[in-house]
Amino acid sequence: MTKQSAFDMKICGLSNKVDVAAAIDGGASMIGLVFFEKSPRHISLDAAAELAGFARETANGNVQIVALTVNAADDALSAICARLAPDILQLHGSESADRVRQIKTLTGTSVMKAIGVSEVADFDKLSPYGAVADRLLVDAKPPKGSVLPGGNGLTFDWGILDALSDELCNGLPVMLSGGLTAANIAEAVHLSHAHPIISGIDVSSGVETSPGIKDKGLIETFLQRAKAAAASHYP
């Protein structure tokens, strides 16, 4: 497994080599590949395997491959892990803590559990996962009727992050996601420094021109601004 950086920057929902290269050249430490057919960012296992190999070669192994799934069955998870050997499985559905434990046992792969939040009370959902996951991710709750658990381009009230604690998360690193863009990434990074439990940021729709279509220029600008903000806080 590749080394974890001091502050992780993840570009999620990538689907071609141009955008993967832009993410790596810009300093992203994580590449997210989506396996959820309802998502406009969904890609096939063959395409994902090619991109994962390209990312590792381009980054000389200094990038983590994150496979995002939503309530995936055992056979799908096993196939993903056998073909990609991802560094992290991102579980973005309604997987219970017991299910997270089962998936770790089945795959032998680190797990990041995503939780949708909109108010302080939602952080209580993190507690059961603190003992079974390896990382946590807080994302904005999807709007009513949305088929996507994430990637909706929505932020949540970052003021509620004051309620996020090491005790609540069992000391696990937490990534911040939800509606991040080049316009607000500096604020998000500074906020993350103010809450040391937050170890990185995750963007998807914020570097797209339309759902599922990433833009090389937006990726570059986003990462430049994220790096500039992080440089003053993180070694």
Buried (B, 14 or more C-beta within 10 A) or exposed (E): EBEBBEBBBBBBBBBBEEBBBBBBBBBBBBBBBBBBEEBBBBBEBEEBBBBBEBBBEBBEEEBBBBBBBBEBEEEEBBBBBEBBBBBBBBBBBEBEBEBBBBBBEEBEBBBBBBBBBBEBEBBEBBEBBBEBBBBBBBBBBBEEEEEBBBBBBBBBEBEBBEBBEEEBBBEBBBBBBBBBBBEBBBEBBEBBBEBEBBBBBBBBBBBBEEBBBBBBEBBBBBBBBBBEBBEEBBE
